[in-house]
Amino acid sequence: MSKFIAFRLSAGKRFGLGHLIRLINISRSLKSKPFWIIESDYGKISNFFHNKKTKLYIKKKISENIVVKKIKKLGIKKIVFDLPDNNNKNKKKIISQYSSLNLKTISYDLPTKYSDADVKIIPYITNKKINQKNTFVGSQYLGIKFKKNRLNKIKNILISISGSDKFDIGNTIYNILKKYNFNITFIYGLNKKPSSITKKCCIKKFAYNLKELISYNDLIITGEGMTKYDVIYENKPLIIIQQFNNSQLMQDFKSKRLCLIIKKNLKKDIVEKKIISFVNNNKLLKKFHKNQINLLKKNSNLYEYKKMLNTINCL
């Protein structure tokens, strides 16, 4: 059991809450009781911690140096980072503050922007090869078990763009689909609750049982965040609505032909046409379904995930 470990992340209105969920998942895999250092602008983030006895430290207007000294006094030996990748220079600076006190560092990184941490986890479907010691590249390092499912006729649709959904895309998709004969579950997150709710629609602010909802529904519509991996590992039809510019990571994902990707800033009528056309295109649905099976059989090696956990434990 890893007792002397801390988790440092940024999560809230601006950053995807999926990063918090993956840290909670790895903390369980490590059988750890970590000290949490969370930089957040979202007060209710503590709701994501089911164990109320877990030490939770919400970083506010306090310097990183004070935090470093505090966890050093607690006997922390290693720290896992999940920080925004839009400022890699600042990310490296934060990590170096901890490593300068001989703390072992583990960081979740992008294939194109990785840190100087002792262990780098790059848990994405990517075409990039990185040959560095203690660097783990591939979606198998999410530790998700692949579940082969039957392809069902699409009746139940889950809309969950992201925890923050900065551009309120979820409400747009909900308003497009509510006139059709689908059973819709819509997670609206930090945005305004829809004013018009039909009998066939279930509206939630947040879902702490997201994996169960993914398993129940026949089609999931989400953004570019971590939810897409939960969906494809459940072998479910997936539509990704892009919120941001087309990154190399999304291009790599798209090249595997696992789902429908709809570009950002398209007109509502075009988005509607693409979604309904996809729902009714059995040939394409079967193709994506088969591609998920072929790829994720290879990328669902829990032995590799356990090797990564062992590396972290032995630091």
N, C-alpha and C positions, 0 to 999 in steps of 0.2 A: 504494500500500500504506500502511495506517495503522500506523505504527510507534510513535507516541507516544500510545497509548491505554491506559486501564486499565478493568477491569471490577470493579465492587463489588456483591456480592450476599450475601444470606443464604440458605443452603440446608442441609438436613440432616434430622434426625428430625422437627422440627416443621413445616418448610416444604417444599413440593413440590420435588422434584428436577427437575421439568419446566422450572422457571425457569432452572436451570443449563444444561439442554440447549438452550434457545432462545438463551442467550448464546453458547454454543459455536457454534451455527449462524450467528448474526450475525457472530461474529468471523471465521468462515470466509468469509462473504459479503463482509466488508470486507477480506479478505486481510490480516488483521492478526496480529500476534504480541503480544497484550496482556499487561499485568502484572495478575495476578489478585489481588484482595483478597476473601477469602471468610470470612464469619462463619459458623461451622458447629459443630454438636455431633456431627458424624458423621465419624470418623477416616478412613474409607475413601473419602472424597469424591474424593481424588486419582486414584482408579481411573478416573474419567470423563475424564481427560486422556490421550489416546492418545500425544500428543507429550510424552515425558518431559523434553524440553529446555525446554518452556514454563515460564516463571517462575511459580511458584505460591506465594502468600503466604497462609497460613491465619491469619486474625485470631483471637486468643484474648483474654487479659486485657491489652488494650492500648488506650489511648485513641485515638479517631478523629483527634485533632489530630496525634498522632505519625505516623499513617499518611499523612495529608495532606502533611505536611512531607517524608516519605520519598519519595512519588511525585513531588513537585515537584522534588526533587533529581535524580530519574531523567530529568527532561526531559519528563514526561508533560504533554500539552496538553489532553487531553479525557478524560472518564470516563463510562462507561455504567453506570447503576444498575438493579438488579432487586431491590427490597427489599419486605418484607411490607407489605401495604396496610392491615393492621388497626390500625396506629398512624400515620396520615398526618402528624400533627404531628411525630413523631420522624423520619419519613422526610424531611420538608422540612428539618428541622434538620440532618440528615446531609448532604444535598445542598448546603445553604447553606455548610457548612464548606469544601467544595471550591470552590464558585463564588466565595467570598470571596478566594481566591488567583488569581482570573482563569482558572480552569480551565473549559473549556466542558463543559456537562453535558447528558447524554442520559438519559432515564428511561422505563422501562416503567411505565405507570400504568393505573388503572381509569377507566372513563368517568365515574364518580361521585366519584372521589377522585384528582384529578391534581395533579402537583407544579408547582414553579416552574422546572423545568429549561429549558435553551435549546431542546431538542428533546424532545417528548413522543411516545411510541409507545404507542398504545392498540389492541393487535392482537386485538380481539374482535368477534364478531358482536353488534352492539348497535344499538338504535334511537335512541340519543342522538347529537345533532349538536353538535360542538364547533368553533366558528369562531375558532381562535387560530393565530397564525403558527407554522410549523414543528411543527404537531400532526398526527399521522398516525393516523387512526381507521379501523379495519376489519381483518378477519382476513387481508386480502391482504398486510398488513405483517408477517405471519409468514414470508413468502417461501416458502410451500409450493405446489408445482405441483399443480393438481387432476388426478386420474387417474380417468377414467370407467371403471368396472368393471362386469362382468356380475353380476347378483344370483344367487348360488348357493344351493342347498339347504344348510341349516345343519347341518354335520357337525363342523366344527372351531371351537372356542371359545377365545378368549384372555381370561383374567381378569387384569387389571392395574389395581387401584384407584388406587394412587399409590405413590411410592417409600417414603413413611412409613406410609400406611394406618393412621392413628392409632387407629381403632376396630376394626381387624382385620376389616373387612367382607369382604375377599378370601377368607379362610378360611371364612366363613359361606357365601358363594356357591359356593365349591369343594365344600363338604360337601353342599350342596343338589343340585348337578349331577352329582357323580361317579357316582351310581347310574343315570344315564341313559346312553344309547349314544352319547355325544359323545366326540370326541378333545379333551381339554382341556390347554391350556398355562396354568399358573398361576404368576404372578410374585408371591411372597409378601413381598418387600422386607425391611423391618426386623422383621417379625413372626416368630413361631415357625413352623418348617417343619411341614407337615401330617404326622401320624403314619401315616395310612392313605393309601397311594398305589396306585392301580390301574394295570394295564398300559396303559390308554389315556390316562394322564395324564402330562404332562411338567411337572416342578416346577423352578422356577428362583428363586434369591434375587434376582438382578437380570438385566436383559437389556440389553446394550449395542447390540443389533441390533433394537430395538423396532419400527422401521418395517418391517423384513423380516417380523417376526412378525405385524404388522397386515395386511400384504399377503397372507400365507399363509392366515390364518384367515377364516372365514365370518361370525363374529359376535364383537364385542369388547365386553367388560363393563368399565367403568372408572368413576372418580370424576369430580369436577367440574374437575379440573386440565387441563393443556395437552394431554394425550393425546387428548382428544376431538377436537381439531382435526386431528391426524394421521389419525384414523380417518375423519372425514367427508371429508377431502381425498383419501382412498383410496376414497371412495364405498362404504363398508362399513356393514352394519347395526350399530347402536350402542345399547347400554343404559348409561345413566348411573345409578349408585347414589349418591344424595345422602348426603354425610357431614355437611354443615353446614346452617345455616338457608338458606331459599330467598332468594338475593340477587336484585337487579334484573338482574344479568348472566345468571343462570340463567333468569329469566323471559323475557328477550329471546331467549335461545337456544331455549327451549321454544316460543316463539311462532312460530318458523320451521318447526316440525314436521319436524325432521331425525332424531329418534331417540326411543326410549322413555326417559322419566325416571321412576325409582322413588324415592318420597319416603323420607326417613330414618326409622328407628325403627319400620318395619313388622314385623309378625310373620313368622317364617320361612316359614310355609305360604302367606301372602299373597304374599311375594316370589317364592316358587317358582311359584305359580300365574300371576303376571304374566309371568315369564320364559318359561315353557313355552307360555303362550298367545301371546306375541309371536313365538316361534320358529315356531309353527304357523299364524300368521296371514299368509298370502301377500299378501292385499290390503293390509294395513297395511305390510308390508315393502316392497312395490312403491311405495307412496305415499311413504314416507320416502326411499326410493332416488331417486325422481324429484325430490323436493324438494331433496335434496342437489345433484343435477345442475343444477337450475334456479337455485339460489342461488349455488353455488360457481363456476359459469361466470363470473359477474359478479365474484366476490370472489377471483379467481385471476389478477389482473393483475400479472405480474411486472415490467412497465414501471413501475408505481406503486411497487413495492418497490425498484426500482433508483433511482428518484427520491429515495426516503427515504435510501438508502445514500449517494447523492451529496451530499445535504444534510449528513449526518454528516461525510463526508470533507472538505467545504468549510468546516466550522466553524473 
